[in-house]
Amino acid sequence: MSLSTRGQSYLQNPEWFGPLMECIRLSMAPVKRPEDKVLNLAVAENTLCHDEMEAKLQEIRAAQPITRDLFSYYQMEGIQELRSALADHFNRYLYLSQKRPATAEEFIVGNGCGPLIESVVSCLADANDVVLVPAPYYHAFALDLCKRIGCVIAPVAVEMPEGGEPQLTVEAIQTAYDAAQAAGQQVRALIFTNPNNPTATDHRLTWLTDNLGTIFPRETVADAIRFCLDHQLHFVSDEIYAMSTMAGSDKFASAHEVALNDLQAPDGWERLVHVMWGASKDFGLNGLRIGVLHSCNADLRNALASTGMFFSVPAAVPGKLTSLRLKHCLDIQLLFARMLQDKAFVENYVELNRRRIAEAYETVAAFLESEGFTRVLRGEGAMFVYFNARYLQGRPVEEWTLEREREVWVRMLREQRVMLQPGLVFDHAERGWFRLCYTCASTDVIITAIKRALKILKEPPIRRL
């Protein structure tokens, strides 16, 4: 039986999907030599504090046996204990001013930020409606926003001049908005990732030879929120890297805080400003699949709660103690809630993670500099290095085409068993950019992977007649 039109559309994947699936297939294949092992630096994963996190969750696991309460249905939008723990956590680490503290009832929990952002945007926009996204942007937004719910991404151009400060401006947002309007499209929202992915920075960066860049400056966040309020657009702030800022950086400001303090709680902000976060990046728990929405918009929360069965996270409700033990438990929400409730552990973990991120970043960035790369964006948040392979010291800047960037990307995987992400998957118009995640393995492994990639990246330009 043939697929439906919708099912057939699911067979059409973004350009990065095929190489990523190839990378996964090669990763699972047996290898005879260490150099044949695939090193995947395309995945956004933080393993730097896995030892500490594993020990903590094992401790909680030992003290939290399974009971029959697990067998019953629960609040699909998130159990009360976790949402209360999340409110405390947000008020402690994100909403510092406490002018408008978060409450447990304002949270929705989903099985990862990808499925949850799809559900959120499905409640805010219809098929063929436009979502504005500053580019370059997180490549999987193409799945989250377009694959099933049929929205259209309109990139907001970010200027990245050589040696200057890349800028995200209100004028650029207005241009993207006007273009969609002129095409007869309805613009419904702006998705704003801060700290940024893939650049791991704000959009006022400096280059490797200058001082460190910063997180999105508060005025940029405020301008973007003000634009959305003026045009009655939803402002969805993706803050999944909020606590993955490097030691010494205190410049991150949540959109919730900016709306309250910088904009003085303008009319409509509670209805239109929404914050998303998750366990994957700041706590290195990609596999637990916990995504979080905080919104003061009761209609949005109620709409999501009514469809919670499609994105809920396995949960358990505390009950009587029993001698039953299971090696792999299903009570993910309760496990995460108990971890967040240990405030001393979380405080120590956050500081340790920030310190290790900074140390790993400096090592990797210094190595790229020693290899002659002169255009490396430096930031204070997230877990990526974003660099342009066309800019090598002592060599004329090579003019790359889209085909050249694609060829280099695929050859790194097939010939050197290394996976990076090229700028083309982030909708970056300038050629030659690549993103690598420096927290997905030990620094030694990251450097080994880069050395392999350099065998392709540093090849002399191929002259084609």
N, C-alpha and C positions, 0 to 999 in steps of 0.2 A: 504494500500500500504506500502510495507516495505521501510525502510530507505536506502539511498545510503550507500556505504562503508564509505564515509566521515561522513555522519550523524551517522552511527553506532559507529564510532570512538569517536564521541562527548559524547557518553554514558559512556565512560571509563574515570573516574575521578581520580585525585590524592587522596591519602589516607585521607588527611585532609578534603576533600570536604564533605563526608558523615556526620561526627560529626559536622561540621560547619552548615550544613543545619539542622541537628537535633537541634542545639543550637538556630537557628533562629526560628524554629517551636515552641520550648518550650518557647521562649521569647514572642511569640505572644499569647500563651495560657493564659486564665484567671487564676489567682491564688487566693486562699483564705487566705493564710498567707504570710507575708513579706518574710519569709525565703524560700518560694517556688519560689520567683522571680529569674530568671536566671541573673547572673552577668557575663557578657561577657568581659573578659580581654584579649581575643585573637584579638580583632579588633584594628587596628592601627589608633586611633582617638585621637585628641587633643581637649578637651572641656574646657581647663583651662581659656581661654579668650573669651568664647562664648558671655558673656554679653557685652563686649566692641565691639566685631565684629558685633553682632546683632544691637547694637545702631548705629554704623557707617553705615551699609548697609541700615538700615531703613531711616537714614538721606538722603543718596544718592537716595534711592527709592522715597522719597517724592518730591525730586527736579528733578526727571527724569521721566516724564510721558511717556506713550506708544504713539507712532505715527504710521501712516500707513507705514512708511519706514520699520517697522519690518516685513511687509508682503512680502517683496521682498527677492530675493536671495542675498547673500553676499559672501565675500571672505571665502571660506570653510577652508582655512588654518589658519584663524584668521583675525579679522578685523584690520585695520591699527591702530586705536587708542589703542587697547590693545597691539599690537606688539610694538608700540612706547613706551608705558608705561613699558612693559617688558624689553626693551632695557635699559631704564633709571634705572629700578630696578636692573637688573643684574650688570650694571656698578657701581651702588652705593653699593651693598652688596656682590657681588660675584667676580667681575673682578676689584679688588681694585687698581691694578697698572695702569690701563688705558692705557697700552701699545698697546692694540688692542681692543678698545671698541666695544661692540656689537652694531649692527644696527637693526632697525625694520625688514628689509628684511630677516634677518638671522633666524627668529623665525617661528616655526610651532606650532599651538595650537590645541590640541585634547581633546576629552571628557574623560579626566583622563589619568594618566600615563600608566595604564595597556593597554588600547587600543592603545595608541600612541606608546609605546615601541614595541608592536606587529607589528604595521605598519612600524616602523623604521627598526626593524630587518628583516622584510619581504623584505625590499629593499636592505638589506646588505647580506642576506644569503638565500640559497635555502633549500627546504625540505631535511632533513637528514644531512645538514651541522651542524657543532658543534659550540656551543657558550660556551666559558670558563666562569665559575662563581665561585669565591671563596666561599667555604662552611665552616660553615653553611651560607645559603643564604635565602633571602625572598621567602617564599614558593610559592607565586602565579606566580613566574617566570615560573613554570611548565605549567601554563595556557598561559601566555603571549608569551612564546617562542615555546611551543610544541603543544598545543591543536589544533590550526587551521593551523599554518604555518609549523608545522612538523619539527622544528629544534630539535637538541639533546643537552641537557645540559651536559657538562663535568665538574664535580666539581673539583675545585682546592683545594687540601688538605691544611688546616690551622692547624698547630701544636698548641695545647693548653695544655702544660704540667702543672701538678699541682704545684701551687706556683711559676710558672715561667711566662715568657712573651710570649703569643701566637704570632706566626710569620707567616706572608704571605711573601713568598720569591720568587725570580725569579726562583729558582730551582724547586719549587713546580709548578709554571706556566709552566715551560719547561717540567716537567714530564707529566702533563695533556695534553699538546700540543703533545708531542712525542707519547703518548699512542693513541691519536686519529689518528695521522698520520699513526702509525703502523697498525691500524685497517682499513686503507684505507678511512678515513673520512676527509673531508675538514673542517679545522678550519677557521672561518670567523671573529670572534669578541670575545672580553672580556667585560663582564659587571661588573662594579666596583661600589658598593654601598658605599657611603661615605657622612655623617656618616653611620655607618653600621647598618643593620637590619638582624638578630635579636639581635646582641650583644650590639648595641647602643654604640659601641666603635670603636677604631682602632683595629688592631691585634697585638698590643704590650701592652696588658692590664696588670693591676695589680689586685690582688684579694682584697676582701673587707677589709682585714686587712692592706692593704698598701695604698698608695696614689692613688688619682684618675688616671684613665687611660686617654688617649688622643684620639683625632680624628686620622684617618689614617695619619701617619707622611708624610711629603712632600716627603721624599726620597722613601717611599714605592710607592706613587703615581707616582713619576718620573720613578722609575724602571719599573713599570707596563706599563706605556706609552711607554717607550723606547723599551720594549720587543715587544709591538704591532707594533711599527713603524719598528723595525728590521724584523719582520715577516709579515709585510703588513696586519695586523689585525686591524679591527675597535675597538677603545676604547670608549665604551659607559659609561659615568660617570653618575650614578644615584645619583643626589644630592638633592633628594626630602626633606631631613632633614637638608639642608644647614644652615638654620637660627634657627633651633631647637637645638642649642647648649646651654649649661648651662651658666648662668651668670658667668663671670670671665674667660671663655674659648675663646681664640682668635686663636686657632691653625688650624681651618679648612682652607683649601686652595682648591679652585676649580681646576679641571683638566685643564681648560683653562689657569689659572694663572700659574700652574706648567709647562705646555708646553711652555709658553712664557718666564718665568723667570728662572726656574730651568734648563730647557733643552735648553734655548736660541732659541726658535722657530725653531726646526729642520725641515728639509725637510719632507713634507708630513703630518705635524701635522694638518693643516687646513682641509685636506681631510679625516683624519682618527679619529680625536678626536671630540666627540660630547657630549654635556651636556644636561641632562634632569632634570626637576624640575616641581613642581606643587603647586596648592593652598591647597591641602588636609591637609598637615602636618604642615607646618610653619604658616598657617593662619587658621587651623582648619575647612576648608571648603570642607570636603569630598563630600558633596552632590552637590556642584556646578559643579563637574566633569571638572576640568581644568588641563590638563597636558601640558607641554611645552618642546619643543626641541629647543636648540640653536646649530646651526651647520654652519660652514663656507663652507661646501660642497654644492655647488649650485646644483649639480646633485641630491643629496639626497633630498634636499628641493623641487626641481621641481618634482621628482618622488612622493613625499608625497602630494604635492599640487594637483597633477592630480588625487589622490584618496581621497581627503579631504572630499568628501561627505559621506564617510564611517565612519569618526571619528570626524566630526565637532561639535562645541559647539554652542548652540542657541545664536544668537546675534541680536543686533539692531543698526541702524545707526541714529545718532542724526538728528532730523528734527524740524518742527515747534512745538511750545508748544500747548498742547490741554488740555482740562479739563478732559479727559478720565483717569480713574485710574483703575488698576487691582490689586487685592490683591496679586496674584502670577504672577510675570512677567517672561518673557522668555528671556529677554535681559541680559543673564548671562555675556557675554564677556564685554559688556559696563559697567555693574555694577562693575565687578572686576577691569576694567581699571580705573574707577573713584576712586576707593579705593586706588589703587597703586599711583595715581597721587597726593593724599594727603600725601605728604612726611612727614609732621609733625606727622600725625596719624600713618603712617607705622613705623617711628622711635620709637615712644612711645610704639607701640604695640609689636615690636620685643623685646625691652628691657624688657617689662612687661612679655611677654611670656617666655623669657629666665630665668627670675628670678623665675617665678612660676614653671617652669620645674625643676629647681635646688632644690627648696624647697620641691616639691612633691617627687622627687627622694630620697632626704636625708631621708624623713620620711619613705618611703617604704623600702629602703635599711636597715635603722636602725631597722625596725621591723623584717625583715628577719634575721638580725644578732641576735636580741634578742631571736629569736626562735631557734637559734642554727645552722643555715645554715652557713657553712664556705667556700663555693665555690660560690661566687656571683660576676659576672663580673661587674665592675664599669666603667662607661664611662662618657664622657662629651657631648654626642650628642644623638639625636633621643629621643624616649619616651618609652624605654623598660628596664626592669630588666631581665637579663638572669642568671639563677641560676641552680645549680645541686642538685637535691633532694637526691642524694645518700650520700652527705657529710653533716652529722649532728653531731654536737659536742657531744662527749660522746658515740657515737655509731660506731661500726665497719662499714667500707664502704661496702654497700651491692652490690653484683654483679647483675646488672640488665641485662635482655635480652631485645630484641626488643619487645617481647610479653608483658613483665612486664611493659615497658614504655607505650605501647599502652593501656594496661588494666587500669593503673592508670589514664591516660588521660580520658578515656571514663567514668570511675567510678566517677571522679570529676564532670563531667557534669550530669550524671544520678542520682547520689546519693546526691550530694551537690549543684547542680545547679550552678556550676562555670566552665567557659571555659578558659583554658590556652592553649598554643600551645607547644607541646613537640618537642624536638630536632629532632625527626625522620622526621617531616614534612619539616625541614630546610636542610635535607640531612646531618645531623650532625652524624658522625660515632660513637662518644662516647655517651653512654646511660646515661639517667637520667636528661638531661637538659630540662628546661622549660622556655618559654618566657611569661612575662606578660606585658601588657601596663598599665602604671601608670597614664596616662593623659586622659583616656577615661571616667573618672568619678571623683567625689570628692575623696580626700584622705581617708575620712571616709568610703566611699563605697569600695574603693580598699582594705583597711585593713580588712573590713568585708568579702570580697570575699576571701582574702588570708586565713583568719581564717577558713573559710569553707573548702578550699582546703587542709589545713593542717591536717584535720581529715582523709584524705586519704593519703597524702604525708608522714605523720609521723607514719603511722601504722608500727608495727614491721614486719620484713621480714617474708613472708610466706614460710615455708619449705615444698617443694613438694617432695614426695617420688617417 
